Amino acid sequence: MPSPWLAVTAAEYEEHMGPGGKDQLAPLSAIFQQIYARARPRRLLVPGCGTAAFLEHVDPEVTERTVGIDLNIQYVTVARQRYRRMGASVELYCADALHARLQPAADFDLVHLSLVLEHVDAEALLLAVGEWIAPGGTCAVVLQRPGAAAPAEGAAHESLRRVAREMRLVEPGRVADLLARQGLGRAGSWELPLKDGGRFHVALFRAPLARAGAAAEAAPAAYPARAAGAPAGGDRDPGDAAA
């Protein structure tokens, strides 16, 4: 079944999440800023990046490669226009993160998952983190907690109301258990109260400095290497997030 986010325009999304709606873009940006300053990643991955307003905090002098992935082409287009000035250091792809061919594998110092697990196969995405994250890297997870109105609840647009109906909350303990299977340990957590009375749960996880076994050297079947002759640069396959 297609994701309900495909029917939500970029304008609807930013209106609803902005000051005139749920006013969640600002706190999400502040969370990212805090995590980014702590991690100072050389390479950053953001699955489900949306229109990526928070990437304004990325310093190209610190981060040589930023990869954002989203299913909605409008969001990706807005984000590309927004960060055109950052040149080749920012790569934005329209794709399903679970099927994007990230090359090289296990290369990202920070994987940032912000309000995305509630809308995807959370277990599959969290298990993929183990293939994306570099030794010693950080995975940051932002979750919507019970008691907070769903991001699309009471929205003026039916497209966003459908998102609210299909959203499924994810327990922090489940996230920790699934990441522990990948060898990631807890590195801190906190909760941020929201203006509507809800809250976000923010958790950080750290990958071990060394990977066990040769399996860490190869990408999984879901992320095959690009075939010879595949297009590169601006004409590349949007599912091929290559270096």
Secondary structure, DSSP 8 states (H G I E B T S, - for coil): ---GGGGS-HHHHHHHHSTTTT--HHHHHHHHHHHHHHH--SEEEEET-TT-GGGGG--TTT-SEEEEEES-HHHHHHHHHHTGGGGGGEEEEES-GGG---SSSS-EEEEEEES-GGGS-HHHHHHHHHHHEEEEEEEEEEEE-TTS--TTTT-SSHHHHHHHHH-----HHHHHHHHHTTT-EEEEEEEEE-TTS-EEEEEEEE--SS--SGGGGS--TTS----TT---GGGS-TT----
